[in-house]
Amino acid sequence: MHRDHGGGIDAARAAHGGERTDWIDLSTGINPLPYPVGEITPEAWTALPDRAAQEALIRAARHFWQVPDGAAVLAAPGASALIARLPGLLAPGTVHIPGPTYNEHAASFRAHGWQVIDTRTADTHVDARVIVHPNNPTGQFYGAQDLDASLTIVDESFCDVAPDRSLLPHALTPGLIVLKSFGKFWGLAGLRLGFAVGARAEVERLADMLGPWPISGPALEIGARALNDPDWARETRVRLNEEAARLDALMWRAGAEAVGGCALFRLYRVKSAAAWQARLAERRILIRVFPYADDLIRLGLPGPEGWARLEAAL
């Protein structure tokens, strides 16, 4: 089933031409300067991942995110693998997913037989709640008062740009699961590494759903290395915030109004999202538009080689 996402260079090429290497993909919120993975040991490729490598990754995750003692941490082959399984933790009921937001959550709950609602009043009963924190694409943050359902899922795929806003300090809240993605902040989407942190009973059930050896040997090794490198993380946050401000200034001069986002992606209001998308596609630059709004576009950050091309295209 086709779902609306960023990415899709192949489809853009089919519509507008060019080779894949001609295109700059600004339709995702992936850090354009990824973590330098370094050398991978031969054993990471040739041996089944052992317990020591998995425990090393979990220790690094606990320390990097300052996970409260008693909360469980599970590594998975991408946050998407967890999103697909989370609705199975409860019998189908009603789930509140405030929108607009990342649509994979609603699709997964519907596939498991849940009723999805995107608005909620004080007297509306829900069995589960999903909040994307910061929200994609608006950049909205939530608070501890929003952790109020029997099963509450907090998707922090983009929250490593603002660790002080994380809801992980509440990870011992019964029924709470916080998701972390390695593809966004570290820029390693192809590594397929994500984490679930939270209530032990729910996390252990997720582990059973994933089965043995869910993480590849190279992902275990690279993930632990990156999580044990706080200096890179601090320097990256500074750079991402500077480049987000640079993008806002560039887009403002081109006539776009910044209305949301975070340091990895920016949301702009324009007169015609379709026209912006088409004009930039002619210059082999892919941006994100939304089926529910004809005046909103979302741009990720260009890499070092992309700034001049974007400015010229604008």
N, C-alpha and C positions, 0 to 999 in steps of 0.2 A: 504494500500500500504506500502511495506517495504521501509524504507529509511535508509541510512547509518548513524549510530550514535555510540557513545560510549555506555557503559553499555551492558546488555545482558548476565548476569550470567547464566540464565537458558539455553541459547543456548551453552554457554561454557561448562556447566555441561554435556549437552547431547553429546558433542563431546569428552570431556576429562575426564568425571567422577567426582566423589567427591560430597560431600554435599555442599549446598549453603554456610554454615558457614565455609567451608574449603577455600573459595576463597577470594583473595584480589583483589578488582576492582580498577585498576589504569587507566582504559580506559576513565574516566570522569575527569573533572576539578573541582570537588567538594571538598571544604575544609573538610579534614578528621576529624577535631576537631570542630564540629558544635557549634553554639551559644547555651548555656544552657537555654532551654526554661522555666524552672521553672514550678510552679503550674499554672493551668488554672482554672479560675473561673467556677463554674457550669453553670452560665448564658450564658457563651460563647458557650456551647454545646446545651442548651435547648431553647434559644430564637432566633428569627430572629435578625440578626445584626442591631442595631439601628444606627441612624445618628450620635450620639455622638461618638460611637466607630470608625466609618468610618472617621469622622473629626479628631479624635485623631491620627489615623494612618497617614492621609495626613499631618497634622501639623508636626509630627515627621519626615516624609520624606522630607518635605520642609526644615526643619532645618538641618537635617543630610547632605543633598546634596546641601544645600545653593542655592535652586532654586530661580532664579530671580523673583522679584515681577511682577505679570502680567502673568507669565507662568502658565499653568494648570497642575495639577497632578492627574493622575487616577491610582487607584489600581486595579489589575486584578488577576484572578486565574492562575498566572504563565505568564512569558513572552511569552510562546508558544501560549497562548490564544490570545494575542495581535498580534503576528506574523501571525496567521491564518486570522485575520480580516483586517490588515492594507491595503492590496491591494484593498479592497473595498472602500477606501476613494476617489479614482479617477476612472474615466472610464479607461478601459484597454488601455495601450500604451506600451512604451518601458521603461524597468527598467534596470539600470546598477548595477550589483552586482559584484564587483571585487572578483575574485577567485584566489586560492581555499579558501573557507570559509565555515561557517556553512550552510548546504544545505537546511535547513528548509525554509529560506527566498525565495530562488528560487522556491522551490516546491509550496509554497503558492501563489506566484505571477503567476506561470504557471496555477495553478488551477483556478485562477480568469481570465484567458484569456490574460495575459500579455506576451509580448516578452521579454525574459531575455537575456542580453548580459553581458559578463564578461570582455571585453576589450572595451576601448573607446578612440577615437581620439578627437582632439580639435574641429572638425566640426561635431561630432556625437551628434545628438539631442536625449535627453532622457527626459521622463516625470517624472521619479522617480529614486532615487538612494538609495541603501542600503549599509552602511559600518558597519562592525563589528569591534569594537574599544575597546580594542585591538583585532586584528583579531584572530580567531580560525581556524587553529592551528598556524599561523606564529608568532603571537604576534605583528604584525604591528599596529602602531598608525597612526591616521589621524589628519588633522588640519581644521581650520575654512575655508580654501580655498576649502575644499571638500564638503561644504554644499551648493551645487549650483544647485539643481533641484527643480521643483515645489513641489515635495514631497520628503523630505530627511529623511531617517530613520537611526538613529545611534544606533546600538545595543551595549550597554555598560554592557552586562551581566557579564563581567570579569573585569570591570574597577575600581571596588572598591578597588582593590589592589594598584591602582595608581591614587588616586583622583585628584592629581594635573594635570593629563592629560585629565580629563573629558571635554567634549564639552558642558556640561550643562550651562556654562556661556553664551552660544549663544542660549539658549532655547527660546528666543523671536523672533528668525529668522522665518519669515513666512514660513509655510509648513514644519517645522522641528519637528520631534518627536524623543526623546531619550528614549530608553528602558533600564530598570534596572531589574535585576533578583535577587531574594532572595535566590535562590538555590545554588549559587556558593560560594560567599565570606562568607556567613553566614552558609553554609553547610546544609541548610534545604530544599533540593530539594523536599522532600515529602510534604512540607507545601503548595506548589503551590501558590506562591505569586510573582507578578511582577508589574512593574509600567511603565506608559507612561507619559513622561513629555514634554511639548512643547507648540506649538501654540494652543490657546484656541479652535478655531473652529474645528480643526482636533481631538483634544482630547475629546471634547464634543460629536462628532460623534461616536468615539470609545465607549464612555460611553453608548450611546444609543444602540450600537450593543451588548454590554455585558448584558444589562438589569438590573433589580433590584437585590440587594443582591449578587453581583458577588463574594464577599470574605466571607469565613466562619468566624464565630465568633472566633474560636481559632486562625486563621491566623491574624485577626485584632489585637487580643490581643498580640500575640507573636511578630508580626511585629513592633508594636508601642514600645514594650519593648526593642527590639533589636536596633531599630533606635535611641532610647533615651539612648544608652549605648556607647558613643564615646570612652571610655577607652578601652572596649573590642576590638573595631575596630582598634585602634592604636596598641595595643599589638599584635593583630592577624596579621597585616601587617608586623610587625617586624619578627614574627615567620615564616610566609609564605616565606618571602624573604630569611631567613636563611636556611629553608628547601629546597627551590629551588636550592640554591647554593650547598647544601649537595647532592642533587640528581644529579646535573650536575657532581660533582666530582666522585660520585659512577659510573655513566654511562660512564664517560671518561675512568676510569680504566678498564671498561669492553669492551672498544673499540668503543663506540658510540660518535658521534660528536654533540654537542649542536648547533642547527641552528635557534632556535626561541622559542616562547612561552612567558608566563608571570609567575607570582609567583604561580599561581594555576595549571599550566600544563607546560610541557617542551617538545619541539620538537627536535628529534634526527635523524641524518642521520646514517644509518647502511648499511652493504653490502646486507642484505636480510631481509626485514621487516617480511616476512612470517616465516623465520627460527626463528627470535627472538620471534615472537608471539607463535609459536609452542613450543619452548623450555620453555618459561615462563609459558605457559598453562599447561605443564606437572607438574609444581610446583604449580599449582592452582593460578597463577597470570595472570590477564587479562589486556592486554594493547591495545592501539588503533593503527590500521593500516588504510591505506587509499586506495581506489580503483584506485586512479589516480597516485600513487607513490609507487613503490616497494622498495624504500630505505628510507622511512620515518616512524618513529614510534612516538607516543605521549604517555607520561606518566603523570598521576597526582601524587600527593604526597601521600606516604603511611601514615597511622596512626601510632601511637607510636608502636603498635605491629607488624607493617609490615616491618620496616626497616631491621631487622635482616633476615627475610625471603627473602626479595628482594636481599640483599647482597649475601646470600647463593646461591640463584638461579642464580645470575649472575656469 
